[in-house]
Amino acid sequence: MIKLYGYDTINTLKVLMFLSETGLDYEFEPINIRAGEQHSAEFRAINPAGKVPVIWDGDMHHTESNSILLSLAHKTGWGLMEDPSLQEQLIAWLFYQASTQGPYFGQIEYWSRLAKAPNSDALVQYKATASRSIEYLNEQLNSKKYICGDTYSIADIALFPWLRIHKHLGLSIEHAENLSRWCDCILERPATQNSLTFFNDIPSQK
């Protein structure tokens, strides 16, 4: 059985969505990042970087959410693309999410809600770059149901959680019709709803 170490984080939600889509059995181990449990010696022995999520798949611990998605997809055969060229696109989207979308949106979260000393210039800058990311994704979804075509994949799972909370971040997708449709489509999936129900209950589990 898979063991998932996580908390109520964007990256933990990605893994929960995959597990719900595939119906894989898993055990959830909450690591309360607000209490600093990710820095404990016990958890650092699992992931020296002190980050969640981490999974144990019976053979080894896997870290970094998009790498976890890719590893699970290869093990199960779910969430990948059959066409090699589309699979290359999928990999590129995983890198884009980790290197561009995630950092842009994460910096908005930091400067608007977490930073001890506000920095309005930084917030304006990152909102502008995140808005450009929204425009780019909207363009890429023109005439496509999902980010790599007609098939729902781990690339969609990777990109969705930050966009789900765009209003919380002070961002708008009102005029990004393709992206809005895509978000609604993913949100309506039973596996997404199941994941969010579990995800929203995480803080009370420990």
N, C-alpha and C positions, 0 to 999 in steps of 0.2 A: 504494500500500500504506500502511496505517496504521502509524505509529510510536508506540509507547507508551513513555513515560518513567515508570519507577516503581521500586518496591522491595517488600520484604515488609511492606506496610502494608495495613490494612483497606480503604482506599479504592482501592488498586491492585487488590486482589482483586475488587472490584466490576466493574472494567473487564475484567479477565481473564475473569470469568464471562460477561459479555455477549459478548465476542469468541469464546469457546468455544461458546456457544449458537448463534451465527450462522455460525460457520465462516469469519469474515472473516480474510483474510491480514493478518498484522501482524509488525512487527519490534519486538523488545523491547530497550530501552536502559536498563540498570540504573543508577539514580542512588543511590549508597550514602549514605543519609541518616545513617548512624552515623559515617561519615567526613566528613560535612559537605559532600558534593558538591552538595547542593541550594543551597548558598550561593555556589558558584563563579560567576564572571562569565559564563561560557559558559551555565550553566543559568539564571541570572537574566535573561539576554537572551531566554530562551524563556518563563519565567514569573517576573516580577519579585517575586511573592509567595514564591518559593523553596519551593514545595510540589509534591509528587507526589500523584497522577498528572497527567500531561499527555499529550495525544495530538496528533499532526499527522495530519490527514485528507487531505492533499494540497492543501488550500486555506488552512488556518490552524491555529494551535495552539488547543486547547481545554483549559481548566482547570476545576477543581472537579468531583469525581467524579460527583455526581448530574447536573450539567449535561452532562457527557460522556455519561452514559447516555442522557439525553434527546436529545441531538444525534444520537448513533448510532442511536437508535430511530427518529427521524424520517427519517434517511437510509436505513435498511434496511426500515422498516415492521414490525420485530419488537419485541415487548416493550411495545407500547402497547395501549390498550383501544379497541375499535370504538365502544362506546356512549359518547356524549359525557359523560354523567353519571359513568360509571365512569372516564373519562379525567380528569375533574376530581378524582375521588378519588385517582387515581394521582399527580397533581401534588401534592396535599395531603400524601400519604405521603412523597414525596421531600423536601418542606419539613420534615415532622415528623422524618424521619431526620436531616436536616442540622442542625436547630435544637434537637432534643430528645434523641433516642436517641443519636446520635453523641457529643455533648458529655457526656451523663451517663456513658455507658460509658467514654469516653475519660478522664474525670476519675478514674474508678476505676483505670484502668491507670496513670495518672500518680502518684496518691497511694499506690498499693500497690507500685509497682515502679520508678518513675523519679525521683521527687522526692528531692532530696538530704537534705531535712529532713522526716521523716515528720509527718503531721498526721492523727491518728486521728479527730478530729472531722469533718474534711472527708471522710475515707474513709467514715465511717458515714453522713454526709449523702448522699453520692452513691450509695452502695449502696442507700439507702432510695428515692431517686428512680428509680434504675434498676430496682429491684424493682417500683415502681409502673408503670413503662413496660412491664415484662413482663406484669403483670396486665392492663393496658390492651390490649396486643396480643393476649393470650389471649382476652379478651372479643371483640375485633374479628374474631377468626378462628372464632368460634362459628358452626357450620353453613356455613362457607366453606372451600374447599380452599386458596385463596390469598388474599392480603390484599385484592384487589379483586374477588374472586369466584371463578369457575371457571378463569380464565386466568392462567397464570404471566406475570409482567410485570417490568419494571425496578424497580417498587416492591418486589417480593419480593427482587430481587437487592440493592437498596440496604440493606434491613433485615437481611439474613441474616448478613453477616460478623461483626458484633459478637456476635450471638446464638450463632453457632457456637462462640465461645470463652467462653461464660458461666462454665464451670467454672474456667477460667484466671483469671477476674475474681472468683471467690468468690461467684458468683450461682447461683441454682437455678431450673430450670424444671420440676422434678419434678412439681409439682402444677398446672402450666399445661399441661393435656393437649392443648388445641388447638394451642398454640404448639410443644409437643414434636413433635406429629404433623407440623406444618408444617416444622419444622427437618429432621426425618428425610426428608420428601418431597423437599426441596430437595437435601439431602446425597446422596440416592440418584441424582440426575440425572447422567448420564454427563458432561455439560458441567461440572458442579460438581466431579466427581472429577478430570477433566482439568485444570481450573483449579488445584485444590489441589495436584496433583502438580507442576505448573509453579511455583506459588507457593512451595511448600516448598523448592524447589531454588534460588530466587532468590539468596540470600546467597552461594552457591558459584559464581555465574556471573561474578563479577568479583574 
